[in-house]
Amino acid sequence: MSAIGSRVTNVAVGDEVVINPGVSPVDDIVTWGNNSPMAPGFRIYGEHCWGGHATFAQAPARNVVTRPAGRSWAECAAYPLAYLTAYRMLKRARLQAGETCLVVGVGSGVSCAAVALARHMGAEVVATSRSEAKRAQAISMGAHAAYDSTADSWPVLADVVVESVGPATWNQSMRSLKPGGRLVVCGSTSGPKVEITLPRLFFKQYEIIGSTMGSYQEFTEVTQLVAAGLPVTVDTTYDLANYEAALHRLEAGDQLGKIVLHHRQGANNEH
């Protein structure tokens, strides 16, 4: 923390902090409460406004919290957006201990977070990936099984399916739901449009749930989980000067977990 406004009281200059990347106006927080990400004023750093890929970034005081003790700077840089997104997804899907949770397309930060969080919630986790290496890594992260995403169907019936791929896996994801199952989606990396077979939807009584980021209360809860030791998957750390190499790795889809940029600005301002 390099500087604070005159009315900021929750942090001080020199504090080690992390940033909640979802910004809601105070009025929306009052009106919408834990559903403030649904409100019209909601913004995401790096999506609706400038993000954190800079030497300095500015944030409202309500979005700045103390860095989880005992975690590396890379882990602290990696968890806020991905783990908050996955946490809200699983909460909205009402995942319960003992249920089966299918995480589609392991490799992204959100999917890796979903594996860790679903296991923490007591679910049996199954994952998919096109990559044999990533499937093996998913097993090492605690997944009960992992299947090839490109297969026509996957041998699993899940209570909850975590989707962020879109049309490339949508049919397999829908077919992998138990009757009454819930599919929760936060992204569309393979395209924005899917087809839904309506008789399957209503006869099987499925739920399709949209989810984006999370609330301030959910960010507090995620930060507490990270402070308590929740695994945070970091793929690679790059110096800021190697920004293009980091982007190339993302574009190739080679990562498993979050890619972190290292700013090397000093001991108290590394990421």
SEVO-40712 format. One line per 8 residues: number of its first residue (from 0); their letters; for each residue x, y, z of N, C-alpha, C. Coordinates in steps of 0.02 Angstrom, whole numbers, plus 50000, padded with zeros to 5 digits. Layout:
<nodes>
NUM> A> X Y Z X Y Z X Y Z; ... .
</nodes>
This chain:
<nodes>
0> MSAIGSRV> 50043 49941 50000 50000 50000 50000 50045 50062 50000; 50041 50102 49946 50085 50159 49938 50055 50224 49962; 49989 50231 49956 49955 50293 49977 49882 50279 49990; 49851 50318 50034 49779 50311 50048 49747 50379 50049; 49681 50379 50039 49643 50440 50043 49635 50464 50115; 49616 50526 50123 49613 50557 50189 49560 50525 50234; 49508 50493 50205 49455 50463 50246 49461 50387 50252; 49515 50359 50228 49525 50286 50232 49550 50267 50301 .
8> TNVAVGDE> 49516 50219 50332 49534 50198 50400 49548 50123 50406; 49530 50084 50354 49536 50011 50361 49605 49984 50344; 49646 50024 50309 49715 50005 50293 49759 50066 50301; 49825 50053 50304 49873 50107 50311 49929 50099 50261; 49964 50154 50248 50022 50152 50203 50072 50101 50230; 50096 50058 50185 50143 50006 50204 50112 49939 50218; 50045 49936 50225 50011 49873 50236 50018 49828 50175; 50021 49763 50186 50020 49714 50132 49947 49694 50120 .
16> VVINPGVS> 49922 49706 50060 49851 49701 50047 49838 49662 49982; 49775 49640 49975 49750 49613 49912 49688 49653 49893; 49669 49649 49829 49614 49688 49803 49557 49642 49782; 49497 49657 49806 49436 49625 49781 49424 49654 49711; 49425 49614 49658 49420 49641 49590 49349 49657 49567; 49299 49643 49609 49230 49660 49592 49208 49722 49630; 49189 49775 49594 49174 49839 49624 49099 49854 49618; 49066 49864 49675 48996 49885 49676 48989 49953 49709 .
24> PVDDIVTW> 48948 49998 49682 48934 50060 49717 48901 50046 49785; 48912 50090 49832 48885 50081 49899 48809 50073 49897; 48775 50112 49856 48702 50107 49852 48680 50037 49830; 48717 50007 49783 48700 49940 49760 48712 49889 49816; 48764 49898 49855 48778 49852 49910 48721 49855 49960; 48697 49916 49975 48641 49924 50023 48578 49892 49996; 48564 49903 49932 48501 49879 49902 48502 49804 49887; 48558 49780 49860 48562 49712 49835 48595 49664 49883 .
32> GNNSPMAP> 48633 49689 49931 48665 49646 49981 48713 49597 49949; 48705 49533 49965 48749 49481 49939 48742 49470 49864; 48691 49500 49834 48681 49495 49762 48703 49559 49726; 48747 49598 49757 48770 49659 49725 48803 49648 49657; 48833 49588 49642 48859 49578 49574 48805 49577 49520; 48742 49570 49540 48687 49572 49491 48664 49643 49475; 48687 49691 49515 48662 49760 49509 48692 49795 49448; 48659 49846 49423 48682 49878 49362 48748 49914 49368 .
40> GFRIYGEH> 48767 49934 49429 48830 49971 49438 48891 49928 49447; 48884 49862 49444 48940 49818 49458 48993 49821 49403; 49057 49823 49423 49113 49824 49376 49166 49774 49398; 49205 49751 49349 49260 49705 49363 49325 49738 49339; 49375 49740 49383 49439 49766 49362 49467 49725 49304; 49491 49760 49254 49518 49726 49195 49467 49709 49143; 49402 49718 49159 49348 49704 49111 49310 49767 49094; 49287 49803 49145 49248 49864 49134 49288 49926 49148 .
48> CWGGHATF> 49348 49919 49176 49391 49975 49191 49463 49948 49193; 49512 49993 49199 49581 49972 49201 49592 49924 49259; 49634 49873 49247 49646 49822 49298 49711 49830 49335; 49740 49774 49355 49799 49775 49398 49864 49762 49362; 49864 49759 49296 49927 49748 49259 49963 49815 49251; 49986 49842 49307 50018 49907 49307 50062 49911 49370; 50108 49959 49369 50150 49968 49428 50109 49992 49488; 50061 50035 49475 50016 50060 49527 49943 50053 49504 .
56> AQAPARNV> 49899 50039 49550 49827 50034 49536 49789 50067 49593; 49731 50094 49577 49690 50129 49626 49625 50090 49636; 49603 50087 49699 49542 50049 49716 49505 50083 49773; 49439 50075 49776 49401 50100 49833 49424 50064 49897; 49421 50099 49953 49444 50070 50016 49407 50005 50032; 49343 50000 50014 49305 49940 50030 49330 49879 49991; 49369 49890 49939 49395 49834 49899 49466 49814 49919; 49493 49846 49969 49562 49832 49991 49560 49797 50058 .
64> VTRPAGRS> 49590 49738 50062 49590 49699 50124 49660 49675 50139; 49673 49657 50201 49738 49634 50222 49755 49568 50188; 49816 49563 50165 49840 49502 50132 49835 49442 50179; 49810 49384 50154 49806 49325 50196 49875 49305 50223; 49880 49298 50288 49944 49283 50319 49969 49214 50298; 50034 49209 50288 50064 49145 50274 50061 49122 50202; 50031 49162 50158 50027 49143 50088 50077 49184 50047; 50103 49155 49994 50151 49190 49952 50118 49247 49915 .
72> WAECAAYP> 50160 49292 49890 50134 49347 49850 50101 49320 49786; 50130 49268 49757 50100 49239 49696 50030 49212 49711; 50022 49177 49767 49956 49150 49786 49907 49207 49799; 49931 49260 49831 49887 49317 49846 49866 49354 49783; 49910 49354 49733 49891 49385 49669 49844 49341 49630; 49849 49275 49640 49812 49227 49599 49741 49216 49621; 49727 49220 49686 49662 49195 49709 49603 49242 49700; 49609 49310 49705 49549 49351 49711 49496 49341 49658 .
80> LAYLTAYR> 49512 49348 49594 49460 49344 49543 49437 49272 49532; 49484 49226 49523 49466 49157 49506 49429 49123 49563; 49455 49130 49623 49425 49094 49679 49359 49125 49701; 49353 49191 49695 49289 49224 49709 49237 49201 49659; 49255 49197 49595 49208 49175 49543 49185 49103 49557; 49232 49059 49569 49215 48988 49581 49174 48980 49645; 49190 49018 49696 49154 49013 49760 49081 49031 49751; 49068 49087 49717 48998 49107 49706 48961 49056 49662 .
88> MLKRARLQ> 48996 49029 49612 48965 48978 49570 48940 48919 49612; 48983 48894 49655 48964 48836 49695 48910 48853 49746; 48912 48915 49772 48859 48936 49818 48792 48942 49781; 48793 48972 49722 48731 48979 49684 48704 48912 49662; 48749 48864 49650 48728 48797 49631 48708 48753 49691; 48717 48781 49751 48697 48748 49813 48731 48680 49823; 48795 48678 49807 48834 48616 49814 48836 48595 49887; 48823 48531 49899 48822 48504 49967 48874 48449 49975 .
96> AGETCLVV> 48896 48439 50036 48942 48384 50050 48912 48318 50029; 48952 48275 49998 48928 48210 49975 48902 48210 49904; 48891 48269 49874 48868 48272 49805 48928 48265 49758; 48912 48252 49694 48963 48248 49642 48964 48313 49603; 49024 48342 49597 49033 48405 49561 49080 48393 49502; 49055 48406 49442 49094 48399 49381 49121 48468 49361; 49188 48473 49356 49221 48535 49336 49246 48526 49265; 49219 48564 49218 49233 48556 49147 49292 48601 49127 .
104> GVGSGVSC> 49340 48571 49092 49396 48610 49064 49447 48632 49116; 49473 48585 49155 49523 48603 49205 49584 48632 49170; 49609 48686 49197 49666 48722 49169 49660 48796 49185; 49600 48823 49179 49590 48894 49195 49595 48905 49270; 49604 48968 49289 49606 48984 49360 49541 48968 49395; 49484 48981 49362 49419 48968 49393 49408 48893 49402; 49425 48853 49351 49413 48781 49357 49458 48750 49411; 49520 48772 49416 49564 48747 49469 49537 48768 49538 .
112> AAVALARH> 49512 48829 49542 49482 48852 49605 49421 48811 49622; 49380 48794 49571 49320 48754 49584 49338 48685 49611; 49392 48655 49586 49414 48590 49612 49430 48596 49686; 49471 48646 49704 49491 48655 49773 49432 48670 49819; 49388 48714 49796 49331 48734 49838 49279 48678 49845; 49266 48643 49790 49217 48588 49794 49242 48533 49841; 49306 48518 49838 49335 48469 49885 49329 48495 49956; 49343 48559 49967 49336 48588 50034 49265 48583 50059 .
120> MGAEVVAT> 49216 48589 50014 49145 48584 50033 49122 48512 50044; 49166 48464 50031 49149 48395 50044 49120 48357 49986; 49125 48385 49926 49098 48352 49866 49149 48304 49837; 49125 48256 49798 49168 48214 49757 49177 48250 49690; 49239 48264 49671 49252 48305 49613 49274 48262 49554; 49245 48275 49496 49265 48245 49433 49283 48302 49386; 49336 48294 49346 49359 48347 49302 49364 48323 49231; 49366 48371 49184 49380 48354 49114 49434 48401 49088 .
128> SRSEAKRA> 49470 48377 49037 49519 48419 49002 49536 48384 48937; 49555 48423 48886 49580 48394 48824 49650 48366 48833; 49685 48390 48884 49755 48373 48895 49762 48315 48943; 49798 48263 48922 49810 48206 48966 49850 48228 49028; 49898 48273 49018 49939 48298 49074 49896 48335 49124; 49850 48376 49100 49807 48413 49145 49758 48367 49181; 49736 48314 49148 49693 48266 49182 49731 48233 49240; 49793 48217 49227 49834 48187 49280 49844 48237 49337 .
136> QAISMGAH> 49854 48300 49320 49863 48351 49372 49799 48362 49412; 49742 48356 49378 49679 48363 49414 49672 48308 49467; 49693 48248 49450 49691 48193 49498 49737 48209 49557; 49796 48236 49542 49843 48253 49596 49816 48309 49639; 49771 48351 49612 49740 48405 49650 49682 48380 49692; 49663 48316 49683 49610 48288 49725 49548 48267 49689; 49547 48273 49621 49489 48250 49584 49485 48174 49588; 49424 48148 49594 49412 48076 49598 49426 48043 49531 .
144> AAYDSTAD> 49411 48077 49476 49422 48051 49409 49428 48110 49361; 49456 48098 49302 49462 48150 49251 49455 48119 49182; 49417 48152 49138 49400 48124 49073 49418 48174 49018; 49424 48147 48958 49441 48187 48900 49382 48231 48880; 49393 48296 48879 49338 48343 48863 49311 48332 48793; 49351 48306 48747 49329 48299 48678 49288 48237 48666; 49281 48193 48715 49240 48133 48707 49167 48152 48699; 49128 48111 48664 49058 48126 48652 49017 48127 48716 .
152> SWPVLADV> 49038 48088 48765 49004 48088 48830 49054 48068 48883; 49038 48086 48945 49082 48071 49001 49046 48025 49050; 49081 47974 49076 49048 47925 49120 49038 47951 49191; 48997 48002 49198 48984 48032 49263 48913 48060 49264; 48880 48055 49320 48816 48089 49333 48827 48135 49392; 48822 48199 49380 48840 48248 49430 48779 48285 49457; 48783 48303 49520 48732 48348 49550 48743 48419 49525; 48807 48439 49518 48825 48507 49497 48878 48501 49442 .
160> VVESVGPA> 48868 48539 49388 48918 48545 49335 48941 48618 49334; 49007 48628 49337 49037 48694 49333 49062 48704 49261; 49030 48749 49225 49043 48761 49154 49072 48830 49142; 49124 48834 49101 49149 48899 49079 49173 48896 49007; 49163 48838 48974 49188 48828 48905 49137 48849 48853; 49074 48827 48861 49023 48847 48814 49007 48793 48763; 48997 48810 48699 48971 48763 48650 49014 48701 48639; 49079 48705 48649 49122 48647 48638 49108 48590 48686 .
168> TWNQSMRS> 49081 48605 48745 49069 48552 48795 48997 48553 48821; 48955 48596 48795 48889 48607 48825 48847 48543 48824; 48843 48508 48768 48801 48448 48764 48825 48394 48812; 48891 48384 48815 48917 48335 48863 48902 48355 48934; 48907 48419 48949 48892 48443 49016 48819 48430 49035; 48774 48445 48989 48703 48434 49003 48688 48360 49013; 48719 48317 48971 48707 48246 48977 48738 48217 49041; 48783 48254 49072 48816 48229 49132 48779 48247 49196 .
176> LKPGGRLV> 48722 48280 49191 48683 48299 49250 48637 48242 49272; 48633 48233 49337 48582 48190 49366 48514 48223 49357; 48458 48187 49358 48392 48219 49361 48390 48269 49420; 48368 48329 49405 48367 48381 49456 48433 48415 49467; 48483 48400 49424 48549 48429 49432 48552 48502 49413; 48607 48534 49434 48615 48606 49423 48679 48618 49382; 48673 48653 49327 48730 48674 49288 48741 48748 49299; 48800 48767 49322 48815 48838 49336 48870 48860 49288 .
184> VCGSTSGP> 48860 48917 49256 48904 48939 49203 48928 49010 49216; 48993 49022 49204 49021 49089 49214 49058 49115 49152; 49064 49073 49100 49104 49095 49043 49084 49059 48979; 49117 49079 48925 49101 49051 48859 49163 49054 48814; 49216 49021 48836 49280 49027 48800 49278 48999 48729; 49231 48953 48714 49228 48925 48647 49173 48957 48605; 49140 49009 48631 49088 49043 48593 49030 49063 48637; 48989 49111 48615 48936 49139 48658 48868 49105 48653 .
192> KVEITLPR> 48858 49059 48606 48791 49031 48596 48792 48955 48602; 48741 48928 48636 48732 48856 48641 48660 48839 48623; 48648 48774 48608 48580 48750 48596 48558 48707 48655; 48495 48716 48675 48467 48678 48731 48410 48636 48705; 48411 48572 48721 48355 48528 48705 48303 48534 48760; 48249 48568 48745 48201 48586 48797 48169 48525 48831; 48148 48473 48795 48120 48415 48831 48168 48386 48882; 48233 48383 48865 48282 48359 48914 48283 48404 48975 .
200> LFFKQYEI> 48279 48470 48963 48281 48518 49018 48222 48509 49065; 48161 48504 49037 48104 48503 49083 48087 48433 49108; 48098 48380 49068 48085 48313 49093 48134 48293 49148; 48197 48313 49140 48247 48298 49190 48249 48350 49246; 48210 48403 49238 48204 48456 49288 48272 48485 49308; 48312 48500 49257 48378 48530 49267 48370 48604 49284; 48423 48632 49314 48429 48704 49324 48492 48728 49288; 48486 48784 49252 48543 48817 49222 48551 48884 49257 .
208> IGSTMGSY> 48609 48895 49287 48619 48952 49331 48678 48994 49305; 48666 49057 49294 48721 49103 49277 48753 49131 49340; 48817 49146 49335 48853 49173 49393 48911 49216 49370; 48921 49272 49404 48977 49317 49389 49009 49341 49454; 49074 49331 49459 49113 49357 49515 49080 49342 49582; 49080 49390 49630 49052 49378 49695 49043 49442 49734; 49010 49436 49791 48995 49493 49833 49053 49509 49880; 49046 49564 49916 49097 49582 49966 49100 49530 50022 .
216> QEFTEVTQ> 49042 49506 50044 49041 49455 50096 49075 49391 50071; 49061 49372 50009 49092 49312 49981 49167 49320 49974; 49190 49380 49957 49262 49391 49954 49294 49384 50022; 49261 49409 50073 49286 49400 50142 49292 49326 50158; 49241 49287 50140 49241 49216 50156 49296 49179 50118; 49306 49197 50054 49359 49165 50015 49427 49183 50044; 49437 49245 50062 49501 49266 50091 49515 49228 50156; 49464 49217 50196 49472 49179 50257 49492 49106 50242 .
224> LVAAGLPV> 49462 49077 50190 49479 49009 50170 49552 49005 50147; 49574 49054 50108 49644 49055 50085 49691 49063 50145; 49673 49107 50191 49714 49116 50251 49718 49052 50292; 49666 49011 50289 49664 48948 50326 49700 48891 50290; 49724 48904 50229 49763 48853 50195 49733 48822 50132; 49677 48849 50107 49648 48823 50045 49700 48823 49989; 49709 48767 49952 49758 48767 49898 49742 48820 49845; 49794 48856 49824 49789 48904 49770 49837 48883 49715 .
232> TVDTTYDL> 49811 48870 49655 49852 48844 49601 49881 48900 49559; 49947 48906 49561 49984 48955 49521 50022 48917 49467; 50010 48935 49405 50044 48901 49349 50115 48925 49341; 50123 48989 49323 50189 49017 49308 50190 49090 49331; 50249 49112 49354 50259 49182 49371 50307 49213 49320; 50287 49269 49291 50328 49305 49242 50344 49374 49268; 50405 49399 49253 50419 49469 49264 50374 49511 49218; 50358 49571 49241 50316 49615 49201 50346 49628 49132 .
240> ANYEAALH> 50412 49627 49127 50445 49638 49062 50430 49581 49013; 50409 49523 49039 50393 49466 48997 50317 49458 48989; 50282 49513 48990 50209 49513 48985 50185 49476 48923; 50219 49486 48867 50198 49453 48805 50203 49378 48810; 50255 49353 48843 50262 49280 48852 50205 49252 48893; 50184 49290 48943 50127 49268 48985 50064 49265 48943; 50053 49314 48899 49994 49314 48856 49996 49256 48807; 50055 49241 48780 50061 49185 48733 50043 49119 48768 .
248> RLEAGDQL> 50064 49111 48830 50047 49049 48866 49972 49044 48876; 49939 49100 48891 49867 49100 48898 49833 49084 48832; 49856 49115 48778 49826 49105 48713 49832 49032 48691; 49887 49000 48708 49898 48930 48689 49858 48882 48733; 49832 48907 48789 49794 48864 48834 49837 48813 48871; 49901 48829 48881 49947 48781 48911 49946 48783 48988; 49916 48834 49016 49921 48844 49088 49875 48797 49128; 49896 48784 49189 49853 48751 49238 49853 48795 49299 .
256> GKIVLHHR> 49801 48834 49308 49798 48882 49362 49812 48952 49336; 49827 48997 49382 49836 49068 49365 49907 49084 49345; 49914 49129 49298 49978 49158 49279 49985 49224 49316; 50042 49234 49348 50054 49292 49390 50109 49335 49361; 50100 49401 49362 50151 49448 49341 50188 49474 49402; 50254 49473 49399 50297 49494 49454 50324 49564 49438; 50306 49613 49480 50325 49682 49466 50395 49700 49493; 50418 49664 49543 50485 49677 49572 50494 49750 49589 .
264> QGANNEH> 50446 49779 49626 50451 49849 49647 50476 49855 49718; 50495 49800 49749 50516 49803 49818 50480 49751 49859; 50501 49741 49920 50474 49687 49962 50401 49695 49975; 50375 49756 49977 50305 49766 49995 50261 49779 49934; 50287 49770 49875 50246 49787 49816 50270 49744 49757; 50262 49678 49764 50291 49634 49714 50244 49615 49658; 50177 49615 49669 50132 49589 49618 50075 49639 49605 .
</nodes>
